[in-house]
Amino acid sequence: MPVVLDAKHRLLDRVTPTGDRPGDSRRSHLTQLAGEIEWAKARRVAPAGYEEAARSAGRRLSRGAGEVAAVYEAYEAEKRRRGVVDLDDLLERLTDELLGDADFAAASRWRLRHFFVDELQDANPAQLALLDAWLGDSVDLFAVGDARQAIYGWNGADPEAMASFATVHPGTTTLALTANYRSTSEIVRAASALLGDRSTRAMRTAPGAHPTIRRYANDREEAEEVARAMADAHASGREWAQCAVLTRTNAQLATLSDACGRFAVPLRNAGRSYLDLPEVARLLAGIRTSNQTQAFRVWSESLIAAYGGGTGGDTSPKPSAAELLVGYVQEFVALEPVPTGAGLVTYLREATDPAGTREGGDGVDLLTFHRAKGLEWDAVWVVGLEEGFVPLAHASTAAQLAEERRLLYVALTRARDVLHCSWAAVRQMRGRPIDRRRSPFLDPIEGALTSLGASTFEPTQRARAGIAASRAALRRTRGG
């Protein structure tokens, strides 16, 4: 919904003090403000209660909570003045109507008699309030969820929804599904140890490979060893598409993507935004923050004249980034009556999937933990397991740390047969090498592996040299 999102940004721009934020930095500031307002509305927090709620939740803000609260209040007032609502308002308005209009509520409940809620652990208070208002006195509700996979508290979801469900809905019959049909018992035991949960069992009875924990000297070595391991697995018959590398943050994916390129490992999802492609960034540089329609028209006509000829031909099996941009620009112009450069950037963020599009084909996936939820692969490498990443440095409250543990649990249980965990003792950050410490979350996992009789392989220089020599000999044999 790019037009709606752009309208929200324009409205926020009108009520937000200019300060010292020009260009892209102001755009980012407005995006953060929009996100905070959405979080508050999801948690049913009014402007007057925002400061206290943000402090209690440990929200990280580039400006003070008081400034966000003031903008939030001004944004709400401006909407009322204009007689408009945003998408978040729709949930609140419908809930209020159901609770305040008995005839409307009766008609709605007659039409909607049976409720099924999936992924209950991801529901936020605003959604739960609407569900309760829809239900009224009805008990015809079936909900499915997994408290161990509640990983969206940062975005307004209520991780306690599962725990309190039976209390909120008396008479609930609870069916505990504790069987994991995806992963081997070794993977399940390692992941469950992270949460101190011994109730989950694997239904696949055949013994599998023991998960490993590996320490690397630096992030480049880690990335190259993972890329090499995936290449070796493919050479042994495993499809590329059954391999994935998972990280806590998007920033960690760049080093891995580069290493895959050096080892000829094809990527199906590199986790990078279309907007970050060098060619796209270069073409958008002149109009990225412009709100001038005439300037946009001049720029778009020049772009189409330069790159539009190849978009419909049969000679290019895969259009270039510039040719794709032409298509997106033409779509945007057709949808937006007053096109601008800033509006196009918002449209592109929505149209191109910010974290990379799964294009299919036989390639490995590079994804963050959050984007891996709901997916699975035969072999998974969970990398960068260092303090500051897992858990994130700003996770300080008990609730935040608990969610970080659940997030790692989700990442580990994406693996069906093979699971490798690793961390780097030194990582390049902000252009310089930084000493790192392994994640404290690895301790219970290592304990589970020890009980399985597995070793957490942390290769020494001598071991690495021996492996390298063996590979070199194998290459000479193949070449001969």
Buried (B, 14 or more C-beta within 10 A) or exposed (E): EBBEBBBBBBBBBEBBEEEEBEEEEBBEBBBBBBEBBBBBBBBBBEBEEBBEBBEEBEBEEEBEBEBBBBBBBBBBEBBEEEEEEBEBEEBBEBBEEBBEEEEEBEEBBEEEEEBEBEBBBBBBBBBBBBBBBBBBEEEEBEBEBBBBBBBBBBBBBBBBBBEEBEEEEEEEEEEEEEEBEBBBBBBBBBBBBBBEBEEBEBEBEEEBBBBBBBBBEBBBBBBBBBBBBBBEBBEEEBBBBBBBBBBBBBEBBBBBBEBBEEBEBBBBBBBBBBBEBEEBBEBBEEBBBBBEBEBBEEBBEEBBEEBBEEBEEEEEEEBBBBBBBBBBBBEBBEEBEEBBBBBBBBBBBBBBEBBBEBEEEEBBBBBBBBBBBEBBBBBBBBBBBBBBBBBBEEBEEEBBBBBBBBBBBBBBBBBBBBBBBBBBBBBEEEEEEEEBEBBEBBEBBBEBBEEBEBEBEBBEEEEBEEEEEEEEEEEEEEEE
